[in-house]
Amino acid sequence: MRYRRGASAERELIHRLEELGFAVVRSAGSKKVDVIAGNGKLYLCIEVKSTKGKRVYLSDEDLEKLLSFSRKFGGKPYVAVKFIGREWRFFPAEKIVGRKTGKNCRIDYSDPGMSIEEVVGKQKSLIDLITRGDGDES
Amino acid sequence: MRYRRGASAERELIHRLEELGFAVVRSAGSKKVDVIAGNGKLYLCIEVKSTKGKRVYLSDEDLEKLLSFSRKFGGKPYVAVKFIGREWRFFPAEKIVGRKTGKNCRIDYSDPGMSIEEVVGKQKSLIDLITRGDGDES
């Protein structure tokens, strides 16, 4: 059986978030957001992308929809990108604004992003470790 | 064009919630919850039912899925029922437990429920008005 790559990435992400203790829904229609996840403390509004390459593009319109939806809903907006063969990277949507190329926003693998563990607070972000030097807290 | 009654009720509910300032998603698959809505303060996890009659039935399994999903997600669980030709009624899911008939839970039109305005806090519930007598607060 053949699946579209995008749908498969979405299912994988949902599974990972559920393993991390979140309740997750996939949005039907997917006009404003792909995935909503919550764990009672943190609410995530996620647009999901996947690529075999090193960058993805997001239309200005989709980014604006994600931002306005998440503001109204009360959640943190992320673009989650599956770079095939590597781990998931999460890009806070507010920070993507301004990196526009024509009518699209570009996200590169090397852009500052977060791991899924950093997003859900299971792991400090690299920036915290460098600036505070207390990576062994347990 | 013909629509299924359930899908049509769901669309109507989504539209009403959006009018009331919520960001709303319809769940794809609908295994645990039909609709998720948030307004930055209040998160609603909703199972949607509609009937031409005076009662609806919900399987124990569906109710338990709604309750466990909403606890994990961090939202208030409701069964929203469109009694065709009347207004929407919202039944807090925790209060439905115990009213079991065999393997189903029954919800009657006359059961204590809430209007959509009461759920979103735009209107005091009847119980508040009777016990506190301050219905004219503005």
Boltz contact constraints between the chains, C-beta under 6 A:
constraints:
  - contact:
      token1: [A, 23]
      token2: [B, 69]
      max_distance: 6.0
  - contact:
      token1: [A, 23]
      token2: [B, 72]
      max_distance: 6.0
  - contact:
      token1: [A, 23]
      token2: [B, 73]
      max_distance: 6.0
  - contact:
      token1: [A, 25]
      token2: [B, 27]
      max_distance: 6.0
  - contact:
      token1: [A, 25]
      token2: [B, 36]
      max_distance: 6.0
  - contact:
      token1: [A, 26]
      token2: [B, 28]
      max_distance: 6.0
  - contact:
      token1: [A, 27]
      token2: [B, 25]
      max_distance: 6.0
  - contact:
      token1: [A, 28]
      token2: [B, 26]
      max_distance: 6.0
  - contact:
      token1: [A, 28]
      token2: [B, 28]
      max_distance: 6.0
  - contact:
      token1: [A, 36]
      token2: [B, 25]
      max_distance: 6.0
  - contact:
      token1: [A, 36]
      token2: [B, 36]
      max_distance: 6.0
  - contact:
      token1: [A, 38]
      token2: [B, 73]
      max_distance: 6.0
  - contact:
      token1: [A, 38]
      token2: [B, 74]
      max_distance: 6.0
  - contact:
      token1: [A, 40]
      token2: [B, 74]
      max_distance: 6.0
  - contact:
      token1: [A, 69]
      token2: [B, 23]
      max_distance: 6.0
  - contact:
      token1: [A, 72]
      token2: [B, 23]
      max_distance: 6.0
  - contact:
      token1: [A, 73]
      token2: [B, 23]
      max_distance: 6.0
  - contact:
      token1: [A, 73]
      token2: [B, 38]
      max_distance: 6.0
  - contact:
      token1: [A, 74]
      token2: [B, 38]
      max_distance: 6.0
  - contact:
      token1: [A, 74]
      token2: [B, 40]
      max_distance: 6.0
